[in-house]
Amino acid sequence: MIQNITIEQWERLEQERFQTQLDPQFQEWMKEMNVSRLCSKREGIDRANQMMEDWDTTKISKTVHTFNFTK
């Protein structure tokens, strides 16, 4: 966890990260290790997929609602 970091320190870290990602050796290492740039927790993806499976579109009302905001 990063705590008590100044803007200048943060910018320096970002610049180092950017330079590292441009390094051909780093890029080759990423390919060799099959490392993705995306970092995600699988639990969130699984939960979202489960919610989508649970969603029953047949229960959605076909009624169109209109609102009159001119009053």
C-alpha angles and dihedrals in degrees: 000000000000114000133176096006122160124227089249092053091047092050090049090052091049091050091050090049090050092049091048092052090052093053110108091214090055091048091051090049089052090053094046093049093042090233119168124218089224118084114199138154112239093215092069092049092048092049092050091049091050091050090051091050091049092051109102109201092190089073093059111110115242090210115119113219121207126191128204110212096169095088 
